[in-house]
Amino acid sequence: MAKKSKNSGFERQGAVMGQFRRDARGSGVSEVVKQAKEAGRKQREYQAKKKAELEAQPRMSPRFLTTGK
């Protein structure tokens, strides 16, 4: 049988499992998740702005210049 001390694998495993249980009962929103959501929001805003800028620019077709259609 393995020797049990405060720094043994048994105690460490118990601490890790306890942390998993606390995390599961918690709100589940960590700082990393908040940062990822904020980055996603900023990216969507940027893409919408770029799309609006591209749509605002006049477009000309080379085919129209040659055929008039």
SULKA-V600558 format. One record per residue. N is the residue number from 1. SS is DSSP state (H for helix, E for strand, L for the rest). PHI is phi in whole degrees, -180 to 180 (999 if undefined). D_FIRST is the distance of its C-alpha to the first C-alpha in whole Angstrom. Layout:
n->N ss->SS phi->PHI d_first->D_FIRST
n->N ss->SS phi->PHI d_first->D_FIRST
This chain:
n->1 ss->L phi->999 d_first->0
n->2 ss->L phi->-75 d_first->4
n->3 ss->L phi->-77 d_first->7
n->4 ss->L phi->-99 d_first->9
n->5 ss->L phi->-134 d_first->13
n->6 ss->L phi->-62 d_first->16
n->7 ss->L phi->-105 d_first->16
n->8 ss->L phi->-79 d_first->12
n->9 ss->H phi->-62 d_first->13
n->10 ss->H phi->-62 d_first->12
n->11 ss->H phi->-68 d_first->15
n->12 ss->H phi->-66 d_first->17
n->13 ss->H phi->-62 d_first->17
n->14 ss->H phi->-63 d_first->18
n->15 ss->H phi->-67 d_first->20
n->16 ss->H phi->-66 d_first->22
n->17 ss->H phi->-65 d_first->22
n->18 ss->H phi->-63 d_first->24
n->19 ss->H phi->-65 d_first->26
n->20 ss->H phi->-60 d_first->27
n->21 ss->H phi->-64 d_first->27
n->22 ss->H phi->-64 d_first->30
n->23 ss->H phi->-64 d_first->32
n->24 ss->H phi->-67 d_first->32
n->25 ss->H phi->-83 d_first->34
n->26 ss->L phi->-74 d_first->36
n->27 ss->L phi->-69 d_first->39
n->28 ss->L phi->80 d_first->38
n->29 ss->L phi->-109 d_first->40
n->30 ss->L phi->-97 d_first->39
n->31 ss->H phi->-64 d_first->41
n->32 ss->H phi->-65 d_first->41
n->33 ss->H phi->-65 d_first->42
n->34 ss->H phi->-61 d_first->45
n->35 ss->H phi->-65 d_first->46
n->36 ss->H phi->-66 d_first->46
n->37 ss->H phi->-65 d_first->48
n->38 ss->H phi->-65 d_first->51
n->39 ss->H phi->-64 d_first->51
n->40 ss->H phi->-64 d_first->51
n->41 ss->H phi->-64 d_first->54
n->42 ss->H phi->-64 d_first->56
n->43 ss->H phi->-65 d_first->56
n->44 ss->H phi->-64 d_first->57
n->45 ss->H phi->-63 d_first->60
n->46 ss->H phi->-63 d_first->61
n->47 ss->H phi->-64 d_first->61
n->48 ss->H phi->-64 d_first->63
n->49 ss->H phi->-64 d_first->65
n->50 ss->H phi->-64 d_first->66
n->51 ss->H phi->-64 d_first->67
n->52 ss->H phi->-65 d_first->69
n->53 ss->H phi->-64 d_first->71
n->54 ss->H phi->-67 d_first->71
n->55 ss->H phi->-70 d_first->73
n->56 ss->H phi->-76 d_first->75
n->57 ss->L phi->-74 d_first->76
n->58 ss->L phi->-70 d_first->79
n->59 ss->L phi->-116 d_first->78
n->60 ss->L phi->-129 d_first->81
n->61 ss->L phi->-98 d_first->81
n->62 ss->H phi->-64 d_first->83
n->63 ss->H phi->-65 d_first->84
n->64 ss->H phi->-62 d_first->86
n->65 ss->H phi->-65 d_first->88
n->66 ss->H phi->-88 d_first->89
n->67 ss->H phi->-108 d_first->89
n->68 ss->L phi->79 d_first->90
n->69 ss->L phi->-110 d_first->88
